Amino acid sequence: MKNTRLTCTTFKSISQPLYTPAQVREYEGVAAENAGITMWQLMERAGQAVINCLRHRFPIPVTVGVLCGSGNNGGDGYVAATLARQMGYNVRVFANQELNSKQSLEAALALNLWLETGNQVESFDDWLASSTDVVIDALLGTGLQENVRDDLVPIIEELNSRNIPVIAIDVPSGLNADTGQIQGCAVKAAHTISFVGMKRGLYTGAARDHCGQLWFADLGLKEAFRELTEVSAWRLEARQLSYWLAARKQQSNKGDFGHLLIIGGQQGMTGALQLAGEAALRSGAGKVTIVCQPGQEGFVAEVPELMVLGLDPNNIADATRLDILIAHATHIAIGPGLGQSEWGQNHWLRVLESAKPIIVDADALNLLAATPLKRDNWILTPHPGEAARLLGTDTASIQLNRWRSVKALQEKYGGCVVLKGSGSLVQDATDVGVCAAGTPALATAGTGDVLTGVIGGLMAQSEALALTPWEAVSAGVLVHALAGETAAHELSLASRKKGAAPTPVSRGMTASNLLPHIVKWVNPNERD
């Protein structure tokens, strides 16, 4: 094997289309044949792509340990080991040699090439007693559906305990590349390099704690592969905001950008309503009106730009005013601080009589779960616990397969659904997207109310921006996640020790910290 840069592209900016592992397994062979590439050449290119990542991050003379399984993932590992040794790295390969009989022809050839050059394969017991600077994880590939085999569990646990950088081939071993969930235990990688088609499971659930920096190499099959199968999901990227959120014309007025009515804020819960209202204004809604429980107006009116009314739908005069507001609004958001008392239930029933587009959040989702309905023009924004109530299951079941869960929600309730969490999903009747941005610092009270306001604010402008509901909601999810990242970074700058490199904080951020940063991200074409 020549020490040469094989035809492949490794890059940090992941392509938008995402696929299931099953799609890649089914079509990569046909795509390779159509592109005039043999399966052996494909394995060579995969090994070279791993080495490109290794060279970029870990220059010679580090010691590299390669953990190889019996499948094609292991074959990629043997190729990478051979190339790394040729380049001058100190390389040690570890495998369970009793399983070599299960190898494919290409994986067996990769192993023989490693051995023919005078190298050896050590046992996993040798690995447990070894010491390396970097590890290439080639144990398990994307076909894993059951829990990790017992003999590999101590290998993975030991690897994680050593706290050394790991480059995972295609997927961190033990991670389900479709759902993003852990199959018993999983490698925590610093870098994961995936091939042919980017796997959708690497962006949501537990995957975000295990994949590290994601890399992609199409191995020369990009066009041939995409001709054979449909996209399974879309990765939502910050650069899309430049297309979705165009700069406004100079000749603009507030009437061009919608009137959002937000209903919620029962006694003791008006903060949620204020956060949603201000977020909607900062997202660019032309006008925002707030309806809260009578007597709570003063708490929300701290934001002078919000029009605030305390209304009781059981009162005839208030009910009439509410009907007028609903008629004048272009969009309605209901849920932040709504509660499930008679007051909240009556507002919910009143809103359901309207044909206006509705953003449904928080306790409005719980009221919906109690009496399920389906309509095409609403946006539901559940977190996993709310999603479980909507589907009559538990949170663990929702998280087990977030893709299946969000699809089930959309099929049952219609409209567009945002399943919040690590790697939030946005699903309508035809498309699903996953947000790769965000920060654990968003795991605090009120950030969901801010998201409701951002989505409501962008939905109110959707006609002026010529956006479909899915696009407007996806933009809202992106803006919210990116504002969270920016706020966390800013807080880290304020709290870091002198001379220390800034690391975004993961705790201590409040929902209101996001508000000024929303402005930055809803104006992607107007920043320096």
Buried (B, 14 or more C-beta within 10 A) or exposed (E): BEEEEBEBEBEEEBBBBBBBBBBBBBBBEBBBEBBEBEBBBBBBBBBBBBBBBBBEBBEEEBBBBBBBBBBBBBBBBBBBBBBBBBEEBBBBBBBBBEBBEEBBEBBBBBBEBBEEEEBEBBEBEBBEEBEBBBBBBBBBBBBBEEEBBEEBBBBBEEBBEEEBBBBBBBBBBBBBBBBBBBBBBBBBBBBBBBBBBBBBBBBBBBBBBBBBEBBBBBBBBBEBBBEBBEBBBBBBBBEBBEEBBBEBEEEEEEEEBBBBBBBBBBBEBBBBBBBBBBBBBBBBBBBBBBBBBBEBBEBBBEBEEBBBBBBBBEEEEBBEBBBEBBEEBBBBBBBBBBBBEEBBBBBBEBBBEBEBBBBBBBBBBBBBBEEEEEEEEBBBBBBBBBBBBBBEBEBEBBBBBBBEBBBBBBEBBBBBBBBBBBBBBBBBEEBBBBBBBBBBBBBBEBBBBBBBBBBBBBBBBBEBBEBBBBBBBBBBBBBBBBBBBBBBBBBBEEEEEEEEEBEBBEEEBBBBBBBEBBBBBBBBEEEE
